[in-house]
Amino acid sequence: MFKFSIPSFWTITPFLILFFFLLPVLMVLASLLGDYSDNWAHLYDYVLVDYISNTLYLIIGVSLLSLLIGTVTAWIVTTYDFFGKRFLEWALILPLATPPYILAYTFTGFFDAFGTANNFIRDIFSLDQSFIFFPNIRNIYGAVIVFSFTLYPYIYLVSRSAFLNQSRSMLEAGRMLGLSQFEIFYKLSLPIIRPAVIGGLMLVIMETISDFGAVDHFAIQTFTTGVFRTWHGMYDLKTAMQLASILLIFVATFVWIEKISRKKALYTSGTSTFKPTKKIKLLKYKAFISFFICFIPILIGFILPITELIIWAISYNLSFFNEKFLLAAMNTILLSITAAVLCASIALIINFSIRFKKYRFSNFLSSFLSLGYAVPGLILAVGIVQLFALIDQNILFNSDIILTGSIVGLIFAYIIKSYALANSTFESGFQRISTNLDDSARTLKSSGWNLLSRVHLPLLKTSFLTSILMVTSEVVKELPATLILRPFNFDTLAVATYIYAAEERMFQAAAPAIAIMLVGLIPIILLTKMISSSRPMDK
């Protein structure tokens, strides 16, 4: 006789969470099956080509420049020994604390016709006010610079790690064959680290595609600006969803290309022995040039924006500690901590479920749950709005609960977008816990909850705290999803910065922007500790 058993909590929970994670994306894709409005015809005839071309130009330009900055700086700090190298190897990740839209705001304030840089040149040389030394940067070339100097650390981090793990014997063989240092770099080292670099490059591309604040400030027509303006300008949610679907196909294409590229780019060493690479000592002008090359990205991506923001804040007489700023800061703190705790808890439960139930397809499940990081926040926001509207109209229509335009949508989007960060932390944490503990608990017939609370959780306190800090930092910087999903008159630090910058009120934008960058330093501190611990002993 057939016996039906109710699935346990640990069996069904991961799949329920996966279902809810995929729902907003499926809602967006479903729009392609519906009718197309006159607005769509207008967009198709006049601006769709611009959306596609500008998005592709940005992707190509940012990819090339980020690759150049990230790989070259990583090669220099791992291959050579010179004054200031230890400072540079962790300082090179500081631009991660600077969201692209904040660098865009400070760039315009610095390089505009009457910005800090041009005013300084005119004052020094007593030039006429009509003289402009620095050209207009509010274009796609300026956007490429902004994105590249804030996103290159993704490539730098993976490249540095890959360079450190290269065998000394391989490099010595290259030198014996008469290869120069430059030839060793692009003929030997770069091909070997290609799979790792592709992973970092994908993060750069995803961040570039999903950005709204920087491209909007520079008046560049991309998919993200198109979706936002179609919705909030034309008040056409359906057409906005169809545009978002095309953007989602873009993202899926790049993810697929990345998977294929990784499979075809497998390089291994022919020996099992490993020797760390011996650093080449640089002196005098060579040391200066190396330091200068590595310092420029830090200067442009972190020092320049934070300095400009501090000058603006001081110029505003430090009167930014007003009620509006404090309210935005409080909203940001409450939202980020709530989303971070929930996200970390979900990641903990899912990773424990996969370990406890020993799914055959655990890698598949984990990968799908983490795909939210690759989905632009704008797409998630559009899908969540449509999903909540259907729930409000068909399920909650007789109740006092309204999901659309509530904080619930914001937290939901943050969790989906940031889950990958929390998941990676717990995956590494669970790997350090011996499976013998699980076997012993099963022998004693301990329940899943007892095993989790009494055995695993005490050992995962560091992972739990780290994931909360990482997600908090990510949520604070999130702009597109917050702009769309926030309740009426509900501002966060990111939204306040965007509104002030859109109104060219740069002095007022300084305070929330500084606060965002300070919170963004949290993962920098964590990564710095990891870099210090990963530094091999030179022999």
NUNU-994828 format. One record per residue (C-alpha): residue in three letters; chain; x, y, z. Coordinates in Angstrom, 1 decimal. Layout:
! residues N
NODE   residu   chaine        X        Y        Z
NODE      ALA        A        X        Y        Z
...
This chain:
! residues 539
NODE   residu   chaine        X        Y        Z
NODE      MET        A      0.0      0.0      0.0
NODE      PHE        A      1.3      3.5     -1.0
NODE      LYS        A      2.3      5.5      2.1
NODE      PHE        A      2.3      9.3      1.9
NODE      SER        A      4.7     11.1      4.3
NODE      ILE        A      4.6     14.8      4.9
NODE      PRO        A      8.0     16.4      3.9
NODE      SER        A     10.0     17.6      6.9
NODE      PHE        A     10.8     21.3      7.5
NODE      TRP        A     14.4     20.8      6.4
NODE      THR        A     13.3     19.1      3.1
NODE      ILE        A     10.7     21.6      1.9
NODE      THR        A     12.1     24.9      3.2
NODE      PRO        A     14.9     25.4      0.6
NODE      PHE        A     12.6     24.7     -2.3
NODE      LEU        A      9.9     27.1     -0.9
NODE      ILE        A     12.5     29.9     -0.5
NODE      LEU        A     13.8     29.2     -4.0
NODE      PHE        A     10.2     29.5     -5.3
NODE      PHE        A      9.7     32.9     -3.7
NODE      PHE        A     13.2     34.0     -4.9
NODE      LEU        A     12.3     33.2     -8.5
NODE      LEU        A      8.7     34.6     -8.5
NODE      PRO        A      9.7     38.3     -9.1
NODE      VAL        A     11.9     37.2    -12.0
NODE      LEU        A      9.2     35.0    -13.5
NODE      MET        A      6.7     37.9    -13.2
NODE      VAL        A      9.0     40.1    -15.3
NODE      LEU        A      9.6     37.4    -17.9
NODE      ALA        A      5.9     36.7    -18.2
NODE      SER        A      5.4     40.2    -19.5
NODE      LEU        A      6.9     39.2    -22.8
NODE      LEU        A      3.9     36.9    -23.4
NODE      GLY        A      1.4     39.8    -23.1
NODE      ASP        A      0.3     42.6    -25.4
NODE      TYR        A      2.6     45.4    -26.4
NODE      SER        A      1.4     49.0    -26.0
NODE      ASP        A      1.9     52.1    -28.1
NODE      ASN        A      4.6     53.2    -25.7
NODE      TRP        A      6.5     50.0    -26.6
NODE      ALA        A      6.2     50.9    -30.2
NODE      HIS        A      7.6     54.3    -29.5
NODE      LEU        A     10.5     52.9    -27.5
NODE      TYR        A     11.2     50.3    -30.2
NODE      ASP        A     11.3     52.9    -33.0
NODE      TYR        A     13.3     55.7    -31.2
NODE      VAL        A     15.3     54.7    -28.2
NODE      LEU        A     15.7     50.9    -27.9
NODE      VAL        A     18.8     50.9    -30.1
NODE      ASP        A     20.3     53.5    -27.9
NODE      TYR        A     19.6     51.4    -24.8
NODE      ILE        A     21.3     48.4    -26.3
NODE      SER        A     24.3     50.2    -27.8
NODE      ASN        A     25.0     52.3    -24.8
NODE      THR        A     24.7     49.3    -22.4
NODE      LEU        A     27.1     47.3    -24.7
NODE      TYR        A     29.5     50.2    -24.9
NODE      LEU        A     29.6     50.6    -21.1
NODE      ILE        A     30.1     46.8    -20.7
NODE      ILE        A     33.0     46.7    -23.2
NODE      GLY        A     34.7     49.9    -22.0
NODE      VAL        A     34.4     49.1    -18.3
NODE      SER        A     35.5     45.5    -18.8
NODE      LEU        A     38.6     46.4    -20.7
NODE      LEU        A     39.7     49.2    -18.3
NODE      SER        A     38.8     47.2    -15.1
NODE      LEU        A     40.8     44.3    -16.5
NODE      LEU        A     43.8     46.5    -17.1
NODE      ILE        A     43.7     48.1    -13.7
NODE      GLY        A     42.9     45.0    -11.7
NODE      THR        A     45.4     42.6    -13.3
NODE      VAL        A     48.3     45.0    -13.6
NODE      THR        A     48.0     46.2    -10.0
NODE      ALA        A     47.6     42.6     -8.7
NODE      TRP        A     50.7     41.6    -10.7
NODE      ILE        A     52.8     44.4     -9.3
NODE      VAL        A     52.0     43.8     -5.6
NODE      THR        A     52.5     40.1     -5.9
NODE      THR        A     55.6     40.0     -8.1
NODE      TYR        A     57.6     42.9     -6.8
NODE      ASP        A     58.8     44.2     -3.5
NODE      PHE        A     59.1     47.9     -3.0
NODE      PHE        A     58.4     50.7     -0.5
NODE      GLY        A     54.7     50.9      0.3
NODE      LYS        A     53.7     47.6     -1.2
NODE      ARG        A     52.1     46.3      2.0
NODE      PHE        A     50.0     49.4      2.2
NODE      LEU        A     49.0     49.2     -1.4
NODE      GLU        A     47.9     45.5     -1.4
NODE      TRP        A     45.0     46.2      0.9
NODE      ALA        A     44.4     49.9      0.0
NODE      LEU        A     43.7     48.8     -3.6
NODE      ILE        A     40.4     47.5     -2.4
NODE      LEU        A     39.3     50.8     -0.8
NODE      PRO        A     37.3     51.9     -3.9
NODE      LEU        A     34.9     49.1     -3.2
NODE      ALA        A     33.5     51.4     -0.5
NODE      THR        A     32.6     54.0     -3.2
NODE      PRO        A     29.4     53.2     -5.1
NODE      PRO        A     29.7     54.3     -8.7
NODE      TYR        A     26.9     56.9     -8.3
NODE      ILE        A     28.8     58.7     -5.5
NODE      LEU        A     32.0     58.8     -7.6
NODE      ALA        A     29.9     60.2    -10.5
NODE      TYR        A     28.5     62.9     -8.2
NODE      THR        A     32.0     63.9     -7.0
NODE      PHE        A     33.5     63.7    -10.4
NODE      THR        A     31.0     66.2    -11.8
NODE      GLY        A     31.5     68.5     -8.8
NODE      PHE        A     35.3     68.3     -9.3
NODE      PHE        A     35.6     68.4    -13.1
NODE      ASP        A     32.6     70.5    -14.2
NODE      ALA        A     33.1     73.8    -15.9
NODE      PHE        A     32.9     75.6    -12.6
NODE      GLY        A     34.0     72.7    -10.5
NODE      THR        A     36.9     72.5     -8.0
NODE      ALA        A     39.6     71.5    -10.6
NODE      ASN        A     38.7     74.1    -13.2
NODE      ASN        A     38.3     76.8    -10.6
NODE      PHE        A     41.7     75.9     -9.2
NODE      ILE        A     43.4     76.1    -12.6
NODE      ARG        A     41.8     79.5    -13.3
NODE      ASP        A     42.8     80.9     -9.9
NODE      ILE        A     46.4     79.7    -10.1
NODE      PHE        A     47.1     81.1    -13.6
NODE      SER        A     44.7     84.1    -13.3
NODE      LEU        A     42.7     82.9    -16.3
NODE      ASP        A     39.3     84.1    -17.6
NODE      GLN        A     36.2     82.4    -16.2
NODE      SER        A     35.3     81.2    -19.7
NODE      PHE        A     38.5     79.1    -19.8
NODE      ILE        A     37.8     75.4    -19.2
NODE      PHE        A     40.8     73.1    -18.8
NODE      PHE        A     39.1     69.8    -18.1
NODE      PRO        A     36.5     68.7    -20.7
NODE      ASN        A     32.9     67.7    -19.9
NODE      ILE        A     32.8     64.2    -18.3
NODE      ARG        A     29.0     63.8    -18.3
NODE      ASN        A     29.2     61.3    -21.2
NODE      ILE        A     29.8     57.6    -21.7
NODE      TYR        A     33.6     58.0    -21.5
NODE      GLY        A     33.2     59.6    -18.0
NODE      ALA        A     30.9     56.7    -17.0
NODE      VAL        A     33.5     54.2    -18.1
NODE      ILE        A     36.1     55.8    -15.9
NODE      VAL        A     33.7     56.0    -12.9
NODE      PHE        A     32.6     52.4    -13.2
NODE      SER        A     36.2     51.1    -13.8
NODE      PHE        A     37.8     52.9    -10.9
NODE      THR        A     35.1     51.7     -8.4
NODE      LEU        A     34.7     48.1     -9.7
NODE      TYR        A     38.2     47.0    -10.6
NODE      PRO        A     38.8     45.6     -7.0
NODE      TYR        A     36.6     42.6     -7.9
NODE      ILE        A     39.2     41.7    -10.6
NODE      TYR        A     42.1     42.8     -8.4
NODE      LEU        A     41.1     40.5     -5.5
NODE      VAL        A     40.7     37.3     -7.6
NODE      SER        A     43.8     38.2     -9.7
NODE      ARG        A     45.9     38.7     -6.6
NODE      SER        A     44.9     35.4     -5.1
NODE      ALA        A     45.5     33.6     -8.4
NODE      PHE        A     49.0     35.2     -8.8
NODE      LEU        A     49.9     34.3     -5.3
NODE      ASN        A     49.1     30.6     -6.0
NODE      GLN        A     51.2     30.4     -9.1
NODE      SER        A     54.2     28.1     -8.9
NODE      ARG        A     57.7     29.6     -8.7
NODE      SER        A     59.0     26.8    -10.9
NODE      MET        A     56.8     27.8    -13.8
NODE      LEU        A     57.9     31.5    -13.7
NODE      GLU        A     61.6     30.4    -13.3
NODE      ALA        A     61.2     28.2    -16.4
NODE      GLY        A     59.9     31.3    -18.3
NODE      ARG        A     63.0     33.3    -17.3
NODE      MET        A     65.2     30.5    -18.4
NODE      LEU        A     63.6     30.6    -21.8
NODE      GLY        A     64.6     34.3    -22.0
NODE      LEU        A     61.2     35.8    -21.4
NODE      SER        A     61.0     39.3    -20.0
NODE      GLN        A     58.9     40.2    -17.0
NODE      PHE        A     56.3     41.6    -19.3
NODE      GLU        A     56.3     38.5    -21.5
NODE      ILE        A     55.9     36.3    -18.4
NODE      PHE        A     53.0     38.4    -17.4
NODE      TYR        A     50.9     38.1    -20.5
NODE      LYS        A     52.2     34.8    -21.9
NODE      LEU        A     52.3     32.7    -18.8
NODE      SER        A     50.6     34.3    -15.8
NODE      LEU        A     47.5     35.8    -17.4
NODE      PRO        A     46.4     32.6    -19.3
NODE      ILE        A     46.7     30.6    -16.0
NODE      ILE        A     44.6     33.0    -14.0
NODE      ARG        A     42.0     33.4    -16.7
NODE      PRO        A     39.2     31.4    -15.0
NODE      ALA        A     39.5     33.4    -11.8
NODE      VAL        A     39.6     36.7    -13.7
NODE      ILE        A     36.5     35.8    -15.6
NODE      GLY        A     34.6     35.4    -12.3
NODE      GLY        A     35.7     38.8    -11.1
NODE      LEU        A     34.9     40.3    -14.5
NODE      MET        A     31.3     38.9    -14.3
NODE      LEU        A     30.8     40.8    -11.1
NODE      VAL        A     32.0     44.0    -12.8
NODE      ILE        A     29.6     43.5    -15.7
NODE      MET        A     26.7     42.7    -13.4
NODE      GLU        A     27.3     45.9    -11.4
NODE      THR        A     27.6     47.9    -14.5
NODE      ILE        A     24.4     46.6    -16.0
NODE      SER        A     22.4     47.1    -12.8
NODE      ASP        A     23.6     50.6    -12.0
NODE      PHE        A     21.1     53.5    -12.2
NODE      GLY        A     22.5     56.4    -10.3
NODE      ALA        A     25.7     57.0    -12.3
NODE      VAL        A     24.2     56.6    -15.7
NODE      ASP        A     21.2     58.8    -14.8
NODE      HIS        A     23.5     61.5    -13.5
NODE      PHE        A     25.5     61.4    -16.7
NODE      ALA        A     22.3     61.4    -18.8
NODE      ILE        A     23.2     58.2    -20.6
NODE      GLN        A     20.3     56.2    -22.0
NODE      THR        A     20.7     52.6    -20.8
NODE      PHE        A     18.2     49.8    -20.0
NODE      THR        A     18.1     50.8    -16.3
NODE      THR        A     17.3     54.5    -17.0
NODE      GLY        A     14.8     53.3    -19.7
NODE      VAL        A     12.9     51.1    -17.3
NODE      PHE        A     12.8     53.7    -14.6
NODE      ARG        A     11.6     56.5    -17.0
NODE      THR        A      9.0     54.3    -18.7
NODE      TRP        A      7.5     53.5    -15.4
NODE      HIS        A      7.8     56.8    -13.6
NODE      GLY        A      7.6     59.0    -16.7
NODE      MET        A      5.1     57.2    -18.9
NODE      TYR        A      3.3     55.5    -15.9
NODE      ASP        A      3.4     52.3    -18.0
NODE      LEU        A      4.4     49.4    -15.7
NODE      LYS        A      3.8     46.7    -18.4
NODE      THR        A      6.2     48.3    -20.9
NODE      ALA        A      8.7     48.8    -18.1
NODE      MET        A      8.5     45.1    -17.3
NODE      GLN        A      9.1     44.2    -21.0
NODE      LEU        A     12.2     46.4    -21.1
NODE      ALA        A     13.3     44.8    -17.9
NODE      SER        A     12.8     41.4    -19.5
NODE      ILE        A     15.3     42.3    -22.3
NODE      LEU        A     17.8     43.4    -19.7
NODE      LEU        A     17.3     40.1    -17.8
NODE      ILE        A     18.0     38.2    -21.1
NODE      PHE        A     21.2     40.3    -21.3
NODE      VAL        A     22.2     39.2    -17.8
NODE      ALA        A     21.4     35.6    -18.5
NODE      THR        A     23.5     35.7    -21.6
NODE      PHE        A     26.5     37.0    -19.8
NODE      VAL        A     26.1     34.4    -17.0
NODE      TRP        A     25.9     31.6    -19.6
NODE      ILE        A     29.0     32.9    -21.4
NODE      GLU        A     30.9     33.0    -18.1
NODE      LYS        A     30.0     29.4    -17.3
NODE      ILE        A     31.1     28.2    -20.8
NODE      SER        A     34.3     30.3    -20.6
NODE      ARG        A     35.2     28.8    -17.2
NODE      LYS        A     34.8     25.2    -18.5
NODE      LYS        A     37.1     25.9    -21.5
NODE      ALA        A     39.7     27.7    -19.5
NODE      LEU        A     41.2     25.1    -17.3
NODE      TYR        A     45.0     25.4    -16.7
NODE      THR        A     46.9     23.2    -14.3
NODE      SER        A     50.4     22.8    -13.2
NODE      GLY        A     52.3     19.7    -14.2
NODE      THR        A     53.8     19.2    -10.7
NODE      SER        A     52.2     18.7     -7.4
NODE      THR        A     54.9     20.6     -5.5
NODE      PHE        A     54.3     24.3     -4.9
NODE      LYS        A     56.8     27.0     -4.1
NODE      PRO        A     55.6     30.6     -3.5
NODE      THR        A     57.0     33.1     -6.0
NODE      LYS        A     60.1     35.0     -4.9
NODE      LYS        A     59.6     38.8     -4.9
NODE      ILE        A     61.8     40.9     -7.2
NODE      LYS        A     63.2     43.9     -5.3
NODE      LEU        A     62.7     47.3     -6.9
NODE      LEU        A     64.6     50.4     -6.1
NODE      LYS        A     64.7     54.1     -7.1
NODE      TYR        A     62.6     55.1    -10.1
NODE      LYS        A     61.3     51.6    -10.7
NODE      ALA        A     59.9     51.5     -7.2
NODE      PHE        A     58.4     54.9     -7.7
NODE      ILE        A     56.7     54.0    -11.0
NODE      SER        A     55.3     50.8     -9.4
NODE      PHE        A     54.0     52.7     -6.4
NODE      PHE        A     52.5     55.4     -8.7
NODE      ILE        A     50.7     52.9    -10.9
NODE      CYS        A     49.1     51.3     -7.9
NODE      PHE        A     48.3     54.5     -6.1
NODE      ILE        A     46.4     56.2     -9.0
NODE      PRO        A     43.3     53.8     -8.7
NODE      ILE        A     43.2     54.5     -5.0
NODE      LEU        A     43.5     58.2     -5.5
NODE      ILE        A     40.7     58.3     -8.1
NODE      GLY        A     38.4     55.6     -6.7
NODE      PHE        A     38.6     56.6     -3.0
NODE      ILE        A     40.8     59.5     -1.9
NODE      LEU        A     39.4     62.0     -4.4
NODE      PRO        A     35.7     61.3     -3.7
NODE      ILE        A     36.0     61.2      0.1
NODE      THR        A     38.1     64.3      0.1
NODE      GLU        A     35.7     66.2     -2.1
NODE      LEU        A     32.7     65.1      0.1
NODE      ILE        A     34.5     66.2      3.3
NODE      ILE        A     35.2     69.6      1.7
NODE      TRP        A     31.5     69.9      0.7
NODE      ALA        A     30.4     68.9      4.2
NODE      ILE        A     32.7     71.6      5.8
NODE      SER        A     31.5     74.2      3.3
NODE      TYR        A     27.9     73.4      4.3
NODE      ASN        A     29.0     74.5      7.9
NODE      LEU        A     28.5     70.9      9.1
NODE      SER        A     24.8     71.7      9.3
NODE      PHE        A     23.9     68.4      7.7
NODE      PHE        A     23.0     66.8     11.1
NODE      ASN        A     19.4     68.0     10.6
NODE      GLU        A     16.2     66.1     11.1
NODE      LYS        A     16.0     64.9      7.5
NODE      PHE        A     19.5     63.4      7.5
NODE      LEU        A     19.0     61.7     10.9
NODE      LEU        A     15.7     60.2      9.7
NODE      ALA        A     17.3     58.9      6.5
NODE      ALA        A     20.1     57.4      8.5
NODE      MET        A     17.7     55.7     10.9
NODE      ASN        A     15.6     54.3      8.1
NODE      THR        A     18.8     53.0      6.5
NODE      ILE        A     20.1     51.4      9.7
NODE      LEU        A     16.7     49.7     10.5
NODE      LEU        A     16.3     48.4      6.9
NODE      SER        A     19.8     47.2      6.5
NODE      ILE        A     20.0     45.4      9.8
NODE      THR        A     16.6     43.8      9.4
NODE      ALA        A     17.4     42.6      5.9
NODE      ALA        A     20.8     41.4      7.0
NODE      VAL        A     19.6     39.4      9.9
NODE      LEU        A     16.8     37.8      7.9
NODE      CYS        A     19.2     37.1      5.0
NODE      ALA        A     21.8     35.5      7.3
NODE      SER        A     19.1     33.4      9.0
NODE      ILE        A     17.8     32.2      5.7
NODE      ALA        A     21.3     31.3      4.5
NODE      LEU        A     22.0     29.5      7.7
NODE      ILE        A     18.8     27.4      7.4
NODE      ILE        A     19.3     26.5      3.8
NODE      ASN        A     23.0     25.5      4.2
NODE      PHE        A     22.1     23.4      7.2
NODE      SER        A     19.2     21.8      5.3
NODE      ILE        A     21.5     20.9      2.4
NODE      ARG        A     24.0     19.4      4.9
NODE      PHE        A     21.4     17.7      7.0
NODE      LYS        A     19.4     16.1      4.2
NODE      LYS        A     22.4     15.6      1.9
NODE      TYR        A     20.7     16.6     -1.3
NODE      ARG        A     22.2     15.1     -4.5
NODE      PHE        A     21.6     18.3     -6.3
NODE      SER        A     22.8     20.6     -3.5
NODE      ASN        A     25.1     22.5     -5.9
NODE      PHE        A     22.3     23.2     -8.3
NODE      LEU        A     20.0     24.5     -5.5
NODE      SER        A     22.7     26.7     -4.0
NODE      SER        A     23.6     28.2     -7.4
NODE      PHE        A     20.0     29.0     -8.2
NODE      LEU        A     19.4     30.7     -4.8
NODE      SER        A     22.5     32.8     -5.4
NODE      LEU        A     21.5     34.0     -8.8
NODE      GLY        A     19.7     37.0     -7.3
NODE      TYR        A     23.1     38.8     -7.0
NODE      ALA        A     23.3     38.8    -10.8
NODE      VAL        A     19.8     40.2    -11.2
NODE      PRO        A     19.7     44.0    -11.3
NODE      GLY        A     17.9     45.6     -8.4
NODE      LEU        A     15.7     47.4    -10.8
NODE      ILE        A     14.4     44.2    -12.3
NODE      LEU        A     13.7     42.7     -8.9
NODE      ALA        A     11.8     45.9     -7.9
NODE      VAL        A      9.6     45.7    -11.1
NODE      GLY        A      8.9     42.1    -10.5
NODE      ILE        A      8.1     42.6     -6.8
NODE      VAL        A      5.7     45.5     -7.5
NODE      GLN        A      3.8     43.3    -10.0
NODE      LEU        A      3.7     40.3     -7.7
NODE      PHE        A      2.5     42.4     -4.7
NODE      ALA        A     -0.1     44.1     -6.8
NODE      LEU        A     -1.5     40.6     -7.8
NODE      ILE        A     -1.5     39.5     -4.1
NODE      ASP        A     -3.2     42.7     -3.0
NODE      GLN        A     -5.9     42.4     -5.7
NODE      ASN        A     -6.6     38.6     -5.4
NODE      ILE        A     -5.7     37.5     -1.9
NODE      LEU        A     -5.6     40.5      0.5
NODE      PHE        A     -8.4     42.5     -1.1
NODE      ASN        A    -10.7     42.0      2.0
NODE      SER        A     -8.0     42.7      4.6
NODE      ASP        A     -6.4     45.9      5.9
NODE      ILE        A     -2.9     44.6      4.8
NODE      ILE        A     -1.4     46.2      1.6
NODE      LEU        A      1.9     44.9      0.4
NODE      THR        A      2.4     47.3     -2.5
NODE      GLY        A      4.4     50.3     -1.5
NODE      SER        A      5.4     48.8      1.9
NODE      ILE        A      8.7     48.2      3.5
NODE      VAL        A      8.1     44.4      3.0
NODE      GLY        A      8.9     44.8     -0.7
NODE      LEU        A     12.2     46.6      0.1
NODE      ILE        A     13.3     43.9      2.5
NODE      PHE        A     12.3     41.1      0.1
NODE      ALA        A     14.4     42.7     -2.7
NODE      TYR        A     17.4     43.2     -0.4
NODE      ILE        A     17.3     39.5      0.7
NODE      ILE        A     17.1     38.2     -2.8
NODE      LYS        A     19.9     40.6     -4.0
NODE      SER        A     22.2     39.9     -1.1
NODE      TYR        A     21.7     36.3     -0.4
NODE      ALA        A     24.8     35.2     -2.4
NODE      LEU        A     27.0     37.2      0.0
NODE      ALA        A     25.5     35.6      3.1
NODE      ASN        A     25.5     32.1      1.5
NODE      SER        A     29.2     32.3      0.6
NODE      THR        A     30.1     33.1      4.2
NODE      PHE        A     28.1     30.1      5.6
NODE      GLU        A     29.3     27.7      2.9
NODE      SER        A     32.9     28.3      4.1
NODE      GLY        A     31.8     28.1      7.7
NODE      PHE        A     30.1     24.8      7.3
NODE      GLN        A     33.1     23.3      5.5
NODE      ARG        A     35.2     23.9      8.6
NODE      ILE        A     32.8     21.8     10.7
NODE      SER        A     33.6     18.1     10.8
NODE      THR        A     30.8     15.8      9.6
NODE      ASN        A     31.6     13.5     12.5
NODE      LEU        A     29.7     15.9     14.7
NODE      ASP        A     26.6     15.4     12.5
NODE      ASP        A     27.0     11.6     12.6
NODE      SER        A     27.3     11.6     16.4
NODE      ALA        A     24.1     13.7     16.7
NODE      ARG        A     22.2     11.3     14.5
NODE      THR        A     23.4      8.4     16.5
NODE      LEU        A     22.0     10.1     19.6
NODE      LYS        A     18.7     10.7     17.6
NODE      SER        A     19.1     14.4     18.0
NODE      SER        A     16.6     16.5     16.0
NODE      GLY        A     17.6     18.9     13.3
NODE      TRP        A     16.8     22.0     15.4
NODE      ASN        A     18.9     20.6     18.3
NODE      LEU        A     21.8     19.9     16.0
NODE      LEU        A     21.6     23.4     14.5
NODE      SER        A     21.2     25.3     17.8
NODE      ARG        A     23.5     23.3     20.0
NODE      VAL        A     26.3     22.2     17.7
NODE      HIS        A     26.5     24.2     14.5
NODE      LEU        A     25.3     27.7     15.6
NODE      PRO        A     27.9     28.1     18.3
NODE      LEU        A     30.6     27.2     15.8
NODE      LEU        A     29.1     29.6     13.2
NODE      LYS        A     28.9     32.8     15.2
NODE      THR        A     31.7     34.4     13.2
NODE      SER        A     30.1     33.4      9.9
NODE      PHE        A     26.8     34.8     11.1
NODE      LEU        A     28.2     38.1     12.2
NODE      THR        A     30.3     38.4      9.0
NODE      SER        A     27.3     37.7      6.7
NODE      ILE        A     25.3     40.4      8.6
NODE      LEU        A     28.1     42.9      8.1
NODE      MET        A     28.5     42.1      4.4
NODE      VAL        A     24.8     42.3      3.7
NODE      THR        A     24.4     45.5      5.7
NODE      SER        A     27.1     47.2      3.6
NODE      GLU        A     25.5     46.0      0.4
NODE      VAL        A     22.0     47.1      1.4
NODE      VAL        A     23.1     50.6      2.4
NODE      LYS        A     24.5     51.2     -1.1
NODE      GLU        A     21.5     49.8     -3.0
NODE      LEU        A     19.8     52.6     -5.0
NODE      PRO        A     17.5     51.4     -7.9
NODE      ALA        A     15.4     48.9     -5.9
NODE      THR        A     15.0     51.4     -3.1
NODE      LEU        A     13.9     54.2     -5.4
NODE      ILE        A     11.1     52.1     -6.8
NODE      LEU        A      9.9     50.1     -3.8
NODE      ARG        A     10.2     52.6     -0.9
NODE      PRO        A      7.0     53.9      0.7
NODE      PHE        A      6.0     57.4      0.0
NODE      ASN        A      8.2     60.0      1.7
NODE      PHE        A     10.5     57.2      3.0
NODE      ASP        A     14.1     58.1      2.3
NODE      THR        A     17.3     56.2      2.9
NODE      LEU        A     20.9     57.5      2.7
NODE      ALA        A     21.2     56.4     -0.9
NODE      VAL        A     17.9     58.0     -1.9
NODE      ALA        A     18.8     61.2     -0.1
NODE      THR        A     22.1     61.3     -1.9
NODE      TYR        A     20.5     60.7     -5.3
NODE      ILE        A     17.8     63.4     -4.7
NODE      TYR        A     20.3     66.0     -3.7
NODE      ALA        A     22.6     65.2     -6.6
NODE      ALA        A     19.7     65.3     -9.1
NODE      GLU        A     18.9     68.8     -7.9
NODE      GLU        A     22.6     69.7     -8.1
NODE      ARG        A     22.7     70.3     -4.3
NODE      MET        A     26.1     68.7     -3.8
NODE      PHE        A     26.8     70.2     -0.4
NODE      GLN        A     23.7     68.7      1.0
NODE      ALA        A     24.5     65.3     -0.7
NODE      ALA        A     27.9     65.1      1.1
NODE      ALA        A     26.7     63.9      4.5
NODE      PRO        A     24.6     60.9      3.3
NODE      ALA        A     27.3     60.0      0.8
NODE      ILE        A     30.0     60.0      3.5
NODE      ALA        A     27.9     57.8      5.7
NODE      ILE        A     27.4     55.3      2.8
NODE      MET        A     31.2     55.2      2.2
NODE      LEU        A     31.9     54.7      5.9
NODE      VAL        A     29.5     51.7      6.1
NODE      GLY        A     31.0     50.5      2.8
NODE      LEU        A     34.4     50.2      4.6
NODE      ILE        A     33.0     47.3      6.7
NODE      PRO        A     33.7     44.6      4.0
NODE      ILE        A     37.0     46.4      3.3
NODE      ILE        A     38.1     45.7      6.9
NODE      LEU        A     37.1     42.1      6.6
NODE      LEU        A     38.9     41.7      3.3
NODE      THR        A     42.0     43.3      4.7
NODE      LYS        A     42.2     40.7      7.4
NODE      MET        A     41.8     38.0      4.8
NODE      ILE        A     44.5     39.5      2.7
NODE      SER        A     46.9     39.7      5.7
NODE      SER        A     46.2     36.1      6.5
NODE      SER        A     46.6     35.0      2.9
NODE      ARG        A     50.1     36.6      2.5
NODE      PRO        A     52.6     33.7      1.9
NODE      MET        A     56.0     33.7      3.5
NODE      ASP        A     58.6     34.8      1.2
NODE      LYS        A     61.5     32.5      0.8
